């Protein structure tokens, strides 16, 4: 399926879920709107993520915000965020971490993520959109990377707003959906729709990291798969190790 066809089906399906109507009815209701937005978006040649062109931006993975997340369990979301951070570190990606109102509203970054990124500074800010903070913008610009991978709480604000801003700046923006979280199904669906309409590329944390890895013969492969901590991959590795003896 071509990317444009995928976007069409994804947006229609999301609209149907959000509006509580059948996909056919949703298609009829929103056809003209979608034609003017996602469906008319020009396709571009595939340019993969690499260790040389990508950076990771982690936004507002804070204890206070974690308590409100409803689309993932706390344990699953923590696992995914830490796995993303560790895999990005293994692939030598620049990593920018930021919080909002850490001392007055939403609390510190959850400790497992801090432990996974020793020495990485955490930039606190007051702005809703991380790109509105000069220190965060400077840190992102200093990476020199044109492809930015975002993850944040909440998905539709803390991940979406800077990702959409990045697209407006001529950068390629990706969001690791399963390393982000939000507070209701409505927020999740509308956030995904808005990002698709703006040209943000949606994916999951493991796919993004494997795309960057590119070749399982790379010396970093073991560390990357170990960081991603996927149960099924561990089992396959154990089987391979057993037969390799």
Buried (B, 14 or more C-beta within 10 A) or exposed (E): EEEBEEBBEBBBBBBBBBEEBEEEEBBEBBEEEBEEBBBEBEEEEEEEBBBEBBBBBBBBBBBBBBEEBEBBEEEEBBBBBBBBBBBBBBBEBBBBBBBBBBEEEBBBBBEEBBEBBEEBEBBBBEBBBBBBBEBBBEBBEEBEBBBBBBBBBBBBBBBBBBBBBBBEEEBBBBBBBBBBBBBEEEBBBBBBBBBBBBBBBBBBBBEBBBBBBBEEEBEBBEBBBBBBBBEEEEEEBEEEEEEEE
